[in-house]
Every structure is written in C-alpha cells, then in structure tokens.
Amino acid sequence: MSQGLDCHGSVRQEYERELAEFAARCREFAQNEGVPAALSHSESGSRQWISDELTRRAQRLAAAARAENSAWLALVGRQAMRGSWALFALVALIDLATLPLAVSWTLPRTAVLFAFAAFALLVTSLSLVHSEHGGVLCFMVGADGRLSPAKALGLLWGAALSTALVYFAVEDFAAATAAERAEVNTAIAHPRWEYLALLAAPVLVSIVTNAVAANRMRRRAVPYLPGQRSQLRDLVADETGVGSLASAVWLPSYVAAVLFLIAGLAKNPYALPQLPTTVVWISLGAAVLFATVRLVEARGPVVVSVVRVRPPGGLDGPVRQGDEIEIRGLGFVPPAAACPDQLARIAVKLGPIHIHVPLVPGAEGGFSNPTDTSVTVPIPPDVDPGPWTVRVVTASGLETEDYALDIAPAED
C-alpha cells in the first residue's frame, strides 16, 4: 500500500506544482507583468501572446491532471480490494467476540463468514480486472467521468442482495436437519416485490437517462465533455457542483434499506426480512424524482445579445472592423469545461471566419474571458462591412444558433 500511496503522492505533487505555476503566471499577467517588451506597446499583440502562453501552460497542466487522476484511480482500485477483505476481517472479529455470549457456534455464523468472503472475492476479482480504472469504482462511473448515483445505488443494492443470497445458500448447503433446510427454502422460495423493485429502479433510471442524454447529444442539444474526475460528492451533487435534492433523498433511502436487510437477518437468521413499506416507497419515489430532474435539465449555449466593447476614452458607435465585441448569453462554459485547457478551445464563428477567444486572466483569480455568460473577441480588420452572423462554439463543439450582426464601414 505504501508504494501505491507514494506513487500517487509524487504524481499529486507534480500536479500541484504545475497548478501553482499556472496560477502564479495568471496573477502575473493580470497585473500586466511578464509580457515581452516588444509587445508591451500593443494591447492586442500582448493579449494574444498572453493567451497563447496560457494555452501552452494549460495543456501541460491538463497532462499533469490526467496523470494524477490515473494514479488516483489505480490507488482506489487497490484500496477497494483491501477494504473488502478488511470488512470480512471485521465480521469475523465480531463473530468471535460475540461467541461467548452464544450457546455454541451456529449455522448463521458460518453462513455470514462465507457470504462476506464471497463478497470480498467478488470485489477482488473486479478490482484486479479493472485495477487501473478504479476497481469497482469503474462500474459506478458514467459516460462523463462522474460517479453516477443510479449506478452506485444499483451496485450497492445488488451487492447487498447477492451477499444475502450467498448467506442463504450456505445455510441450505450446511443445514444439519431437514427442518432447518425446509425453513431456509421457505425463506427464499417466495420472492418479495420490494427487493426486485429496489434492484430494477436504479437500472431503469440509468438506462432511460443515458438513452435520453445520448439522443440529445446526437441532436446537438446538450454538450458532452468526458474525462471529469470521479469524486464521492458526485453522488449528492449535480454537474454544477450544487447539492442535488433528488440524490440527497435517494441515497439515504437505499442505505436505510440495506441496514434494514442486515437488521432483519440479525433478528431472524433463517428468513428473508420484509423491508418497511415506507422505506421502499421513498426509495422508488426518489428514483422517479431523480430521473425527472435529469430528463428536464438540458442547458445548451444561447446567444442573447452582441454589443460593441467601447475602449477607454472612446466614443459610442456601431460595430466596425477592428472593434471588439462582447457576446452575452448562457452556457458558454459548461461545468466540465471550466479547466484552462478547455477554455482555450472556445471559438467564435463570424460567418465562415473562426476567431480564437483569447484567455484573459482576472485580477482576482480565474479568467475574465471567456466566462459562462460572456465571450469577448476582436473583429478582424479585413472583414467586409455588411450583415454577418455570429455563433459561439463551446469546448464540446456545441454551437449556438446564428445571431445577426451588422458591421459598419470604418470611419475615414
């Protein structure tokens, strides 16, 4: 484990060093420092040089972030495997610690050990196959790289139910008398609808939401930016990082169902427990709420207006060749595209002309251009006056609708 931690630690330190250097460079540029003297007299030239320099450094930062994420996923894969065996050791320790309180070693105690050993073997096999992709974590990750609550809860309930079935299988196989075997068979012979419903709900939610999202992406209605880092907070937060009410209700209800399953087996080791109806209906209702929220939220980029940027001391007037325009709207920077290397990919289409959107560091950190609500670009001085159309192309390649813009001829 030390080797895994050391490997991830060294890669993490490299990423933090690149991030610190990038942030320091941004602060330097925001204070109008670090620009070559040959370009300091030209505002447009210095801005373009700063943007190119930040783009190169952003690509280095993105490469360091990808290396750190790969090392982190490999560490998670190994830790998940060790954690499953630690859980088995904890259950065995509890069995041995409570043995003096019992009359003798019973069949359920043996079944519990075999059930958790089977669970640890399953996690180990999955972790070994996908160790470089997070082990069992890769089965909970969506197409965008974030942890999917639907997949995570489906895996949670499926693992709990499979462990319970192994528990009863061991009891049936090791039963000493026909009466014990008949009691076990009776417990699992009549499947309960709530178990199937809790298993089917996250699977159906995942299938439906993924199918709708894929269809929207084919219609270019929503952006698609894979490669985000998986974090535990993804289970209770939406893509913007804000807490999700639907996930906050859905996750605890499934955890409560698992706890009721464990408590029911502890009370009666020879019967599949009946889950409380309230917990089941809350879980199913939360699943419907989560799916509804995912289906109705679809925010694409939209251009609302285009205005001329007036230089300091300049006069008001129409948009002319060589002027800067500020494109105002929504959704230019989706949550997954806030990294500097993704910001550098945003472009503006002025008719058939593709204009690079310069990266402008802000005085208080981050970037003042581009942002989620505005993009500022210069009009090429050699464009012909007349009617034009403006589009914003996001980092995912998604384009806005055309916005009409009239460019006036240059003043004599």
Stockholm file with secondary structure:
# STOCKHOLM 1.0

chainA/1-412         MSQGLDCHGSVRQEYERELAEFAARCREFAQNEGVPAALSHSESGSRQWISDELTRRAQRLAAAARAENSAWLALVGRQAMRGSWALFALVALIDLATLPLAVSWTLPRTAVLFAFAAFALLVTSLSLVHSEHGGVLCFMVGADGRLSPAKALGLLWGAALSTALVYFAVEDFAAATAAERAEVNTAIAHPRWEYLALLAAPVLVSIVTNAVAANRMRRRAVPYLPGQRSQLRDLVADETGVGSLASAVWLPSYVAAVLFLIAGLAKNPYALPQLPTTVVWISLGAAVLFATVRLVEARGPVVVSVVRVRPPGGLDGPVRQGDEIEIRGLGFVPPAAACPDQLARIAVKLGPIHIHVPLVPGAEGGFSNPTDTSVTVPIPPDVDPGPWTVRVVTASGLETEDYALDIAPAED
#=GR chainA/1-412 SS CHHHHHHHHHHHHHHHHHHHHHHHHHHHHHTTCSCCTTTTTCHHHHHHHHHHHHHHHHHHHHHHHHHHHHHHHHHHHHHHHHHHHHHHHHHHHHHHHTGGGSSSCCHHHHHHHHHHHHHHHHHHHHHHHTGGGTGGGGGGBCTTSSBCHHHHHHHHHHHHHHHHHHHHHHHHHHCSSHHHHHHHHHHHHSCCHHHHHHHHHHHHHHHHHHHHHHHHHHTTCSCCCCCCCCCGGGGGBCTTSCBCHHHHHHHHHHHHHHHHHHHHHHHCTTSCCCCCHHHHHHHHHHHHHHHHHHHHCCCCCEEEEEEEECCTTCCCCCCBTTCEEEEEEECSSCGGGCSHHHHTTCEEEETTEEEECCCEECTTSSEEESCSSEEEEECCTTCCSEEEEEEEECTTSCBCCCEEEEEBCCCC
#=GC SS_cons         CHHHHHHHHHHHHHHHHHHHHHHHHHHHHHTTCSCCTTTTTCHHHHHHHHHHHHHHHHHHHHHHHHHHHHHHHHHHHHHHHHHHHHHHHHHHHHHHHTGGGSSSCCHHHHHHHHHHHHHHHHHHHHHHHTGGGTGGGGGGBCTTSSBCHHHHHHHHHHHHHHHHHHHHHHHHHHCSSHHHHHHHHHHHHSCCHHHHHHHHHHHHHHHHHHHHHHHHHHTTCSCCCCCCCCCGGGGGBCTTSCBCHHHHHHHHHHHHHHHHHHHHHHHCTTSCCCCCHHHHHHHHHHHHHHHHHHHHCCCCCEEEEEEEECCTTCCCCCCBTTCEEEEEEECSSCGGGCSHHHHTTCEEEETTEEEECCCEECTTSSEEESCSSEEEEECCTTCCSEEEEEEEECTTSCBCCCEEEEEBCCCC
//
